[in-house]
Amino acid sequence: MRERPHDGPLPSASPVPGARPRHPDGDRVPCPPRPARAPLTRRRYAYRLGAMVVVLLLLMIWIVR
């Protein structure tokens, strides 16, 4: 393998014959769209609401104390 001096310029880039074209900088690789998320069920909604109430009650008790 041919080594270049550490202070020399980088070798120039050249396209590979027969390869796919490069993606421009900042572009993303195309992929199929994601499916939409299912809405929250009543049970999950109730669990989250209950957890929020418990956290708020504990916070209020800590502040009042």
C-alpha positions in Angstrom: 0.0 0.0 0.0 1.3 3.4 -0.9 1.5 5.8 2.0 1.4 9.5 1.7 3.3 11.9 4.0 1.3 13.1 7.0 1.5 16.8 5.9 0.7 16.3 2.2 -2.7 16.9 0.6 -5.4 14.3 0.5 -5.7 12.2 -2.7 -8.4 13.4 -5.0 -11.7 11.5 -5.2 -12.8 9.8 -8.4 -16.1 8.0 -9.2 -16.0 4.2 -9.4 -17.0 3.0 -12.9 -20.4 1.2 -12.9 -21.3 2.2 -9.4 -24.6 3.9 -8.3 -24.5 7.7 -8.1 -23.6 9.2 -4.7 -26.2 10.7 -2.5 -25.6 14.5 -2.1 -24.5 15.6 1.4 -27.4 16.0 3.8 -29.8 13.7 1.8 -31.2 10.6 3.3 -31.5 7.2 1.8 -35.1 6.7 0.5 -37.1 4.2 2.5 -40.8 3.3 2.7 -43.0 5.6 4.9 -43.6 4.6 8.5 -47.1 3.5 9.3 -49.1 5.8 11.5 -49.0 5.1 15.3 -52.1 3.6 16.8 -54.0 5.9 19.1 -53.7 5.3 22.9 -56.1 2.8 24.3 -58.4 3.7 27.2 -56.3 1.6 29.6 -53.0 3.2 28.6 -54.6 6.7 28.9 -56.0 5.8 32.3 -52.6 4.5 33.5 -50.8 7.7 32.4 -53.5 9.9 34.0 -53.2 7.9 37.2 -49.4 8.2 37.2 -49.7 11.9 36.7 -52.1 12.3 39.6 -49.9 10.3 41.9 -46.8 12.3 41.0 -48.7 15.6 41.5 -50.1 14.4 44.9 -46.6 13.4 46.0 -45.2 16.8 44.8 -48.0 18.7 46.7 -47.3 16.7 49.9 -43.6 17.4 49.6 -44.2 21.1 49.1 -46.8 21.5 52.0 -44.6 19.5 54.4 
